Amino acid sequence: MKRFSIYGLSLLLFVVAGCTDKFDEINTDPTQASETVWDPNYFLPNAQLSYINLGYGSIIYQSLMTQVLASTFYYYGNGDKYVNTQNSTSYQGNIFGTTYGVGRLLAEMMRLTKDKEQYSNLYNVGRIMQVMNFQQGTDTYGDIPYTEAFKVREGVQTPKYDTQQSIYAAMLPELESAINGLDASKLKPTGDLFYGGDITKWKKFGYSLMLRVAMRLTKVDPATAKTWAEKAAAGGTFASIDDNARIVADANNANSAIYGVYQVADDYRELRFSKTFIDALKTAGDPRLSAIAEVPAPGAAANANQSLVGNNAASIQMGLPNGYDLIGGATDIKKAPGYPGPTGTGNDVAPLGNYSRPRISVYLKRNGTLFVLTYPEIELLLAEAKVRGWNVPGTAADHYKNGIVGGMTTMGQLDPTAEISATTATAYATAHPLTTTSLEASLKDINTQYWLVTGSEFNFMETWHNWRRSGYPQLTPINYPGNVTGGTIPRRMIYLSTEIINNGASYQEAVGRITGGDLLTGRVWWDK
């Protein structure tokens, strides 16, 4: 029996024939569609939602490692304290499975649309999305199957792992070709959750993604980064928050995930904003603080009563320090400096009562907004390109200001209660201009803002990727007893464990190329 391959086809568009010459009468399932009548547009919304709706995949690790969130609970110790707890290695492989689950959908969609005029735009949208999908996969693990993925039809059951360097070299021209293939005069995709088939917005998305892919190379290959960043800027990136790529979940769909951190009642009780994140907002007088954070109402910390709206006054917000627990020893939260004391009913979670949590009106929603790629992120990347002396339009100061204003006004797309007016945002940005005393000072400002933007959006994967690339903000690692990283923040995730069995030779070859091995402390190619 052949082993199941995660790189195979995602949908069987055929039926199995039995031993008869009356195939059409007996073996055709009238409820199944053949690929001759199947509408490939159906693949697109499934791929889009699967790509961004990562659930625990980014909460347990990336949200906590980057000190946007914090937790005292053992289950979240994986990211908060860099320890391996129950089933933690399976979560480390979560993005690997997502990459090839989404990739199978897109690969099949592209197979069914290639060289078909009526599906030209759908085909090229699929190519753009596949680049984004593979970027997330390779940024998380390093070398992954790329050129031989999804070739089960050709007999490839155990694809080789391509080097991250070669994947990046392929992704950039692939993006350019796909963008050039988009044509607003042709039929638009249907079921598009990002832009409703708007090809003009997809072109902006493609160039914005090109910029992000290019900027990932600033440490390892600045010349290539410069070439493609300039090309992306010339092509036309996002122009306002109206271009933000996002999905608004369906509140009436039982399969539509509650957005962001609160997946179940336990998450509601067990996660808080990190002290690092809250202090950064509070010290700067950032209006996002009261837009996104609240101190739970009395009793809310001790139960899962989701109707108990908290107090979002900026002056009382206090972040939970990372690295603490509830087990009574030296690292118990009650021993933390400035511990505020419990509120509520005395339940075991009451000690978290006075620490700031994400506002339930903003983040605890079945019809929440899931951000994919946003205007403020792109403006901050353009600011960085400009301070590096690259040929992109505008000034670094203006792009930086746009990034701050865009980051703040984007909060209104999460929920009207989080809206920050353009006037307020502009006043703040004007009072906090880009530091230009040195390149490093500018990079610190820009990438700290990127951390605040993506953290507030709960786009934790991008928060982590850009932190590893830029080194900003300068986070203090947690050295919790029993951690598996030597007290350093994880730099990559561990491959999906089934790869050792199902694709062993290719896996072992890839591991041999990782600086530091298949560990949380290993480093991907661009993170040198």
Beta strands, then each sheet from edge to edge (+ up, - down):
strand 1: 69-70
strand 2: 245-248
strand 3: 272-273
strand 4: 293-294
strand 5: 357-358
strand 6: 369-373
sheet 1: 1+ 3-
sheet 2: 2+ 6-
sheet 3: 4+ 5-
end
